[in-house]
Amino acid sequence: MEEKPADWIPYAQPLLDAVLLFEELGIGYALVGGIAAMYYGRSRFTEDVDFLAVAGHMDIFAAHPAEMEKHHFDPTCTYKLYHRSGVQVDLWKDHHADQIVTRSHAVELAGRKVQMVDILDLISMKLRARRLKDDYDISQIVQNNSIDEERLKALVTPEEFAWFEQIRKRT
């Protein structure tokens, strides 16, 4: 069996191509989902790349099919990005997208600066998704990071914060 370099990850190129596409088209974005959870200390595998983009991104993609093709994405789909490699780039929907993108910060990933979701926004998005895997992501993130619970409380509903407290107590 042929060995691959230690830094090889199957979704590195689709992630970088998406970042380049967002930047070329001037679309504000933040990396979210499983890769963001891993960045914040969750040991897990993910099969896709998840981003959050500012409102209006689908119209911008639709108006720029050549740029989508240039970055190896199928230009016929604008609600998610299908990369030529077979890796799917999901675009999360969140009614706080513009604020979340504004609070994101640059980190180095795969040799490039990428806008990473703020840890509290990631937790709040995962609380809104309310999936079992998100609860586990939250528990691992809480174990590996100091969480400003007062700031988190301002980002979520009282019910979501109560759910966060339940997850934290189980951790």
C-alpha positions as a Markdown table, in Angstrom:
| # | Residue | x | y | z |
|---|---|---|---|---|
| 1 | Met | 0.0 | 0.0 | 0.0 |
| 2 | Glu | 1.4 | 3.4 | -1.0 |
| 3 | Glu | 2.0 | 5.8 | 2.0 |
| 4 | Lys | 0.5 | 9.2 | 1.9 |
| 5 | Pro | 2.1 | 12.3 | 3.6 |
| 6 | Ala | 1.2 | 12.7 | 7.2 |
| 7 | Asp | -0.6 | 15.9 | 6.5 |
| 8 | Trp | -2.9 | 14.4 | 3.8 |
| 9 | Ile | -6.6 | 14.9 | 4.5 |
| 10 | Pro | -9.2 | 14.1 | 1.9 |
| 11 | Tyr | -11.1 | 17.3 | 2.2 |
| 12 | Ala | -8.1 | 19.7 | 2.3 |
| 13 | Gln | -8.4 | 20.7 | -1.4 |
| 14 | Pro | -12.2 | 21.2 | -1.4 |
| 15 | Leu | -11.8 | 23.3 | 1.8 |
| 16 | Leu | -9.1 | 25.5 | 0.2 |
| 17 | Asp | -11.0 | 25.7 | -3.1 |
| 18 | Ala | -14.1 | 26.9 | -1.2 |
| 19 | Val | -12.1 | 29.5 | 0.7 |
| 20 | Leu | -10.6 | 30.8 | -2.5 |
| 21 | Leu | -14.0 | 30.9 | -4.1 |
| 22 | Phe | -15.5 | 32.8 | -1.2 |
| 23 | Glu | -12.6 | 35.3 | -1.2 |
| 24 | Glu | -12.6 | 35.8 | -5.0 |
| 25 | Leu | -16.4 | 36.5 | -5.0 |
| 26 | Gly | -16.2 | 38.7 | -1.8 |
| 27 | Ile | -18.5 | 36.4 | 0.2 |
| 28 | Gly | -18.1 | 36.5 | 3.9 |
| 29 | Tyr | -17.8 | 33.0 | 5.4 |
| 30 | Ala | -16.8 | 31.0 | 8.5 |
| 31 | Leu | -15.7 | 27.4 | 8.7 |
| 32 | Val | -18.2 | 25.5 | 10.9 |
| 33 | Gly | -19.3 | 21.9 | 11.5 |
| 34 | Gly | -17.0 | 18.9 | 12.2 |
| 35 | Ile | -13.8 | 20.6 | 11.1 |
| 36 | Ala | -14.4 | 23.5 | 13.5 |
| 37 | Ala | -15.3 | 21.1 | 16.3 |
| 38 | Met | -12.0 | 19.3 | 15.6 |
| 39 | Tyr | -10.2 | 22.7 | 15.7 |
| 40 | Tyr | -11.7 | 23.3 | 19.2 |
| 41 | Gly | -10.6 | 19.9 | 20.5 |
| 42 | Arg | -13.2 | 17.4 | 19.5 |
| 43 | Ser | -11.6 | 14.1 | 18.3 |
| 44 | Arg | -13.9 | 13.0 | 15.4 |
| 45 | Phe | -14.0 | 12.2 | 11.8 |
| 46 | Thr | -16.0 | 14.1 | 9.2 |
| 47 | Glu | -16.9 | 13.3 | 5.6 |
| 48 | Asp | -17.7 | 16.8 | 4.5 |
| 49 | Val | -16.7 | 20.4 | 4.8 |
| 50 | Asp | -19.2 | 22.8 | 6.4 |
| 51 | Phe | -19.3 | 26.6 | 6.0 |
| 52 | Leu | -21.6 | 29.4 | 6.9 |
| 53 | Ala | -21.9 | 32.2 | 4.4 |
| 54 | Val | -23.4 | 35.6 | 4.6 |
| 55 | Ala | -26.9 | 36.2 | 3.2 |
| 56 | Gly | -27.1 | 36.4 | -0.6 |
| 57 | His | -24.3 | 33.9 | -1.3 |
| 58 | Met | -26.4 | 31.7 | -3.5 |
| 59 | Asp | -27.3 | 34.6 | -5.9 |
| 60 | Ile | -23.6 | 35.5 | -6.1 |
| 61 | Phe | -22.7 | 31.8 | -6.9 |
| 62 | Ala | -25.4 | 31.7 | -9.6 |
| 63 | Ala | -24.0 | 34.9 | -11.2 |
| 64 | His | -20.5 | 33.5 | -11.4 |
| 65 | Pro | -20.5 | 30.0 | -12.8 |
| 66 | Ala | -17.1 | 30.4 | -14.4 |
| 67 | Glu | -15.5 | 31.1 | -11.0 |
| 68 | Met | -17.3 | 28.1 | -9.5 |
| 69 | Glu | -15.9 | 25.9 | -12.3 |
| 70 | Lys | -12.4 | 27.4 | -11.9 |
| 71 | His | -12.4 | 26.3 | -8.2 |
| 72 | His | -13.7 | 22.8 | -9.1 |
| 73 | Phe | -17.3 | 23.2 | -8.1 |
| 74 | Asp | -20.4 | 22.3 | -10.0 |
| 75 | Pro | -22.0 | 25.6 | -11.0 |
| 76 | Thr | -25.5 | 24.2 | -11.4 |
| 77 | Cys | -25.9 | 23.9 | -7.6 |
| 78 | Thr | -25.7 | 27.0 | -5.3 |
| 79 | Tyr | -27.3 | 25.8 | -2.0 |
| 80 | Lys | -24.3 | 23.4 | -1.4 |
| 81 | Leu | -21.0 | 23.0 | -3.3 |
| 82 | Tyr | -20.2 | 19.8 | -5.1 |
| 83 | His | -16.4 | 19.5 | -5.5 |
| 84 | Arg | -14.9 | 17.6 | -8.4 |
| 85 | Ser | -13.1 | 15.4 | -5.9 |
| 86 | Gly | -16.5 | 14.0 | -4.7 |
| 87 | Val | -16.3 | 15.9 | -1.4 |
| 88 | Gln | -19.5 | 17.8 | -0.5 |
| 89 | Val | -19.2 | 21.3 | 0.9 |
| 90 | Asp | -22.3 | 22.0 | 2.9 |
| 91 | Leu | -23.5 | 25.6 | 3.5 |
| 92 | Trp | -25.3 | 25.8 | 6.8 |
| 93 | Lys | -28.3 | 27.9 | 7.2 |
| 94 | Asp | -28.6 | 30.0 | 10.3 |
| 95 | His | -30.6 | 33.1 | 10.9 |
| 96 | His | -27.6 | 34.7 | 12.7 |
| 97 | Ala | -25.2 | 34.0 | 9.7 |
| 98 | Asp | -24.1 | 37.6 | 9.1 |
| 99 | Gln | -23.3 | 38.2 | 12.8 |
| 100 | Ile | -21.5 | 34.8 | 13.1 |
| 101 | Val | -19.3 | 35.6 | 10.1 |
| 102 | Thr | -18.5 | 39.0 | 11.6 |
| 103 | Arg | -17.3 | 37.3 | 14.8 |
| 104 | Ser | -15.2 | 34.7 | 13.0 |
| 105 | His | -11.4 | 34.9 | 13.2 |
| 106 | Ala | -8.5 | 33.9 | 10.9 |
| 107 | Val | -6.6 | 30.7 | 11.7 |
| 108 | Glu | -4.0 | 28.7 | 9.8 |
| 109 | Leu | -5.4 | 25.5 | 8.2 |
| 110 | Ala | -3.8 | 23.4 | 5.5 |
| 111 | Gly | -1.1 | 26.2 | 5.0 |
| 112 | Arg | -3.6 | 29.0 | 4.5 |
| 113 | Lys | -5.6 | 31.6 | 6.5 |
| 114 | Val | -9.2 | 30.5 | 6.9 |
| 115 | Gln | -12.0 | 32.2 | 8.7 |
| 116 | Met | -13.0 | 30.0 | 11.7 |
| 117 | Val | -16.3 | 30.3 | 13.6 |
| 118 | Asp | -16.0 | 31.7 | 17.1 |
| 119 | Ile | -16.2 | 28.9 | 19.7 |
| 120 | Leu | -19.4 | 30.3 | 21.2 |
| 121 | Asp | -21.1 | 30.6 | 17.8 |
| 122 | Leu | -20.2 | 27.0 | 17.0 |
| 123 | Ile | -21.7 | 25.9 | 20.3 |
| 124 | Ser | -24.9 | 28.0 | 19.7 |
| 125 | Met | -25.2 | 26.6 | 16.1 |
| 126 | Lys | -24.9 | 23.1 | 17.4 |
| 127 | Leu | -27.5 | 23.8 | 20.1 |
| 128 | Arg | -29.9 | 25.0 | 17.5 |
| 129 | Ala | -29.2 | 21.9 | 15.3 |
| 130 | Arg | -30.1 | 19.7 | 18.4 |
| 131 | Arg | -28.6 | 16.5 | 16.9 |
| 132 | Leu | -26.9 | 13.8 | 19.1 |
| 133 | Lys | -23.6 | 14.2 | 17.3 |
| 134 | Asp | -23.7 | 18.0 | 18.1 |
| 135 | Asp | -24.4 | 17.3 | 21.7 |
| 136 | Tyr | -21.3 | 15.1 | 21.8 |
| 137 | Asp | -19.3 | 17.8 | 19.9 |
| 138 | Ile | -20.3 | 20.3 | 22.5 |
| 139 | Ser | -19.3 | 18.1 | 25.4 |
| 140 | Gln | -15.9 | 17.6 | 23.9 |
| 141 | Ile | -15.4 | 21.3 | 23.2 |
| 142 | Val | -16.4 | 22.1 | 26.8 |
| 143 | Gln | -13.9 | 19.6 | 28.1 |
| 144 | Asn | -11.1 | 21.2 | 26.1 |
| 145 | Asn | -11.9 | 24.9 | 26.4 |
| 146 | Ser | -12.9 | 27.6 | 28.8 |
| 147 | Ile | -16.4 | 28.7 | 27.9 |
| 148 | Asp | -17.8 | 32.2 | 28.7 |
| 149 | Glu | -21.2 | 31.0 | 29.7 |
| 150 | Glu | -22.6 | 34.6 | 30.1 |
| 151 | Arg | -21.7 | 35.4 | 26.5 |
| 152 | Leu | -23.1 | 32.1 | 25.4 |
| 153 | Lys | -26.3 | 32.8 | 27.2 |
| 154 | Ala | -26.7 | 36.0 | 25.1 |
| 155 | Leu | -26.4 | 34.1 | 21.9 |
| 156 | Val | -29.0 | 31.4 | 22.5 |
| 157 | Thr | -32.6 | 31.0 | 23.7 |
| 158 | Pro | -33.2 | 30.1 | 27.4 |
| 159 | Glu | -34.2 | 26.6 | 26.3 |
| 160 | Glu | -31.0 | 26.2 | 24.3 |
| 161 | Phe | -28.9 | 27.4 | 27.3 |
| 162 | Ala | -30.7 | 25.0 | 29.6 |
| 163 | Trp | -29.8 | 22.2 | 27.1 |
| 164 | Phe | -26.2 | 23.4 | 27.2 |
| 165 | Glu | -26.2 | 23.2 | 31.0 |
| 166 | Gln | -27.5 | 19.6 | 30.7 |
| 167 | Ile | -24.7 | 18.7 | 28.3 |
| 168 | Arg | -22.1 | 20.4 | 30.5 |
| 169 | Lys | -23.3 | 18.5 | 33.6 |
| 170 | Arg | -22.9 | 15.2 | 31.8 |
| 171 | Thr | -19.4 | 16.1 | 30.8 |
